[in-house]
Amino acid sequence: MLPIKLPMEQKRVLIESLLDYANEELSLGIGSIAAEGLLDHMLSQLAPHLYNRGVEDTIHLLEQRMAQVEDDLHALKRPLR
């Protein structure tokens, strides 16, 4: 799986969020370089799980939609004498 490349602005927002959380909730005095490293590590560890969950959710949605299409097609059948 290819590594996730976030747009710079999005990455900056996430780093700021991690800094706020680490400093306010965990009382850790980390800097932006450490926060960026933490973000990169979290992305590398979480991304495959989140991606696979998205694929599973899509499969489930497609199965539901295909069942509906099948029902709709059966409803188009003409009665036989």
N, C-alpha and C positions, 0 to 999 in steps of 0.2 A: 504494500500500500504506500502510495506517495505521501510524503510529509505534508501537513497542512500549512499552506502559506496564507496568512491573513493580511489584508490590506493594512498599511502602516497606521492609519487612523484608528481602525478597529483594534489593532494590537495595543496601541497607546491607551485607548479607553480601558481595555482589559487589564493592562499593567497598573493603571491608576486604581482600578477597582481592587486588585490584589493588594496593592500598597495600603489602601484604606482599611481593608479587612485585616491584613496582618498587623497593622499598627493599632487599630481600634479594638478589634475583637480578640486578638491573640497576644497583644502587647509585645509584638516583635518589632524591633527597629530595623527593618530591612530597607534597602535602597532600591532604586529602579532597576539596576543590573540584576540583583538577586530576584526581584519580582519577575523580570523578563525570563530568567533562567527557570524559575518555578513555573511560569506559564508555558514555556516550551516543553518542559518535562510533563506537565499535566496534559497538554495536548497530545504528546506522543503516546501517553499511557491511556488516555480516555478516548481518543479519536476512533480507534478500531472498534471499541465497544459501542460507541454512539452511532457509528456508521452502520454496523451490523444491525443494530436496533432499528435504524431507519429503513434498512432493506427489509427486515422482517415486517415492519409496519406497512410498507408498500406492498409486499406480497399479500398480506391479510386484506388490505384495501382492494387490491386487484381481484382477489378471490371473491370478495363480496360483490364487486361491480360485475364480474363475469357471471356470477350466479343470477344477478338481476337481468343481465342481457339474455341469458338462457331462458329465464322465465318470460321475458318480453317476446322472444322468438317463438316460444311454445304458444303464447297467446295469439300469435298471428296465424296459426294453423287454421285451416278451414275444416269445418266438420265433414266427415265422410258419411255417405248414405249407406 
